[in-house]
Amino acid sequence: MTKIAKPSTELAVRVLTPAEYPADITAAPGPGLYAPDVRFVATHPLGLYWVEHHGAGHLSAYFRPKRKGSRPKPIGGASSMRGAFQRISDHEDEMVNPDAPREEGRNGPVSIYSLGRRTTGKKTPTQLDREIEAYLSRGE
């Protein structure tokens, strides 16, 4: 009996150049509406991550799963690219390691900002984390 290998999340992560950004996330949603100012796009085995600039120094990170017909999910806002990348990294950790112990507020009151964070251990750096660090080091 042959074992089927589990697909690795390390293989298909790639940061796209602005010329490669998908038209569905860069085009204006309708006539007279603004075209999104997309600053970063990365493909991932789970889906597509991107960061949009919404003006006044506000950035939003989004995720769209690979499932056909899936809608983009806002995964966090930030005031810097590093902050937006942290939201992406945290979301990837939740998707890849759903069984990691996280704060759920079951042991008494906690800050709303602590909900969902890991209670023990740290995220193992992934290919997406390495691509993000390379992107930041290039200063794009």
C-alpha positions as CSV (number, residue, x, y, z in Angstrom):
1,M,0.0,0.0,0.0
2,T,1.4,3.4,-1.0
3,K,1.2,6.4,1.2
4,I,0.0,9.6,-0.4
5,A,2.2,12.5,0.6
6,K,0.5,15.4,2.3
7,P,0.8,18.6,0.1
8,S,3.5,20.9,1.4
9,T,2.8,24.5,2.1
10,E,6.5,25.3,1.4
11,L,6.4,24.8,-2.3
12,A,4.1,27.2,-4.0
13,V,4.5,30.5,-2.1
14,R,5.5,33.3,-4.5
15,V,5.5,37.1,-4.3
16,L,4.1,38.5,-7.5
17,T,5.4,41.5,-9.4
18,P,3.0,44.4,-10.0
19,A,2.6,43.2,-13.7
20,E,1.4,39.8,-12.5
21,Y,-1.2,41.1,-10.0
22,P,-4.6,39.5,-10.8
23,A,-7.0,41.8,-12.6
24,D,-9.9,40.9,-10.3
25,I,-8.2,42.5,-7.3
26,T,-6.7,45.5,-9.1
27,A,-9.6,46.6,-11.3
28,A,-12.2,49.1,-10.2
29,P,-15.3,47.3,-9.0
30,G,-17.6,49.4,-11.2
31,P,-17.8,52.5,-13.3
32,G,-16.9,55.6,-11.3
33,L,-15.5,53.7,-8.4
34,Y,-11.8,53.9,-7.4
35,A,-9.4,51.2,-8.5
36,P,-7.8,49.5,-5.4
37,D,-4.2,50.6,-4.7
38,V,-2.7,47.1,-4.3
39,R,0.8,47.2,-2.7
40,F,1.7,43.4,-2.3
41,V,0.4,40.1,-3.7
42,A,1.6,36.6,-2.8
43,T,0.3,33.2,-3.9
44,H,0.0,30.5,-1.3
45,P,-1.1,26.8,-1.5
46,L,-4.2,27.9,0.5
47,G,-5.1,30.9,-1.6
48,L,-4.1,34.5,-2.4
49,Y,-2.8,37.1,0.1
50,W,-2.6,40.8,-0.7
51,V,-2.3,44.3,0.9
52,E,-4.2,47.3,-0.2
53,H,-3.6,50.9,0.6
54,H,-6.8,52.6,1.7
55,G,-5.5,56.1,2.1
56,A,-4.4,58.2,5.0
57,G,-1.7,55.7,5.9
58,H,-4.2,52.8,6.4
59,L,-3.4,49.4,4.9
60,S,-5.6,46.3,4.8
61,A,-4.5,42.7,4.4
62,Y,-6.8,40.3,2.5
63,F,-7.0,36.6,1.9
64,R,-9.0,34.7,-0.8
65,P,-9.1,30.9,-0.5
66,K,-8.5,28.8,-3.6
67,R,-12.0,27.4,-3.5
68,K,-13.9,28.5,-6.6
69,G,-16.3,31.3,-5.9
70,S,-14.7,32.3,-2.6
71,R,-14.9,35.9,-1.5
72,P,-11.9,37.8,-0.2
73,K,-11.7,38.0,3.6
74,P,-10.2,41.0,5.3
75,I,-7.7,39.7,7.8
76,G,-6.5,42.9,9.4
77,G,-5.6,46.5,9.1
78,A,-2.3,48.2,9.8
79,S,-0.4,51.5,9.5
80,S,2.7,50.0,7.9
81,M,3.6,47.2,5.5
82,R,5.4,45.3,8.4
83,G,2.2,45.4,10.4
84,A,0.1,44.2,7.4
85,F,2.6,41.4,6.9
86,Q,2.3,40.4,10.5
87,R,-1.5,40.1,10.0
88,I,-0.8,37.8,7.0
89,S,1.7,35.7,9.0
90,D,-0.8,35.3,11.9
91,H,-3.6,34.3,9.5
92,E,-1.3,31.7,7.8
93,D,-0.4,30.3,11.2
94,E,-4.1,29.9,12.1
95,M,-4.8,28.2,8.8
96,V,-1.7,25.9,8.8
97,N,-1.7,25.1,12.6
98,P,-5.3,25.2,13.7
99,D,-4.6,22.9,16.7
100,A,-2.0,25.2,18.3
101,P,-3.2,26.4,21.8
102,R,-4.8,29.8,21.5
103,E,-6.5,32.3,23.8
104,E,-10.2,31.7,23.8
105,G,-11.2,33.6,26.9
106,R,-12.5,30.5,28.7
107,N,-10.5,31.1,31.8
108,G,-11.8,34.5,32.6
109,P,-11.7,37.9,31.1
110,V,-9.1,38.8,28.5
111,S,-8.4,41.7,26.2
112,I,-10.2,41.4,22.9
113,Y,-6.8,41.9,21.2
114,S,-5.5,38.7,22.8
115,L,-8.3,36.5,21.5
116,G,-7.0,34.0,18.9
117,R,-3.3,34.5,19.8
118,R,-1.1,31.6,20.6
119,T,-0.8,30.9,24.3
120,T,2.3,28.7,24.0
121,G,5.1,28.3,21.4
122,K,5.9,30.3,18.4
123,K,5.0,30.0,14.7
124,T,7.6,28.0,12.8
125,P,8.9,30.3,10.0
126,T,7.4,29.3,6.7
127,Q,8.3,30.0,3.1
128,L,5.8,32.9,3.1
129,D,7.6,34.4,6.1
130,R,10.9,34.2,4.3
131,E,9.4,35.7,1.1
132,I,8.0,38.6,3.2
133,E,11.4,39.2,4.9
134,A,13.1,39.3,1.5
135,Y,10.5,41.7,0.2
136,L,11.0,44.0,3.2
137,S,14.8,43.8,2.9
138,R,14.6,44.9,-0.8
139,G,12.7,48.0,0.4
140,E,9.9,47.8,-2.2
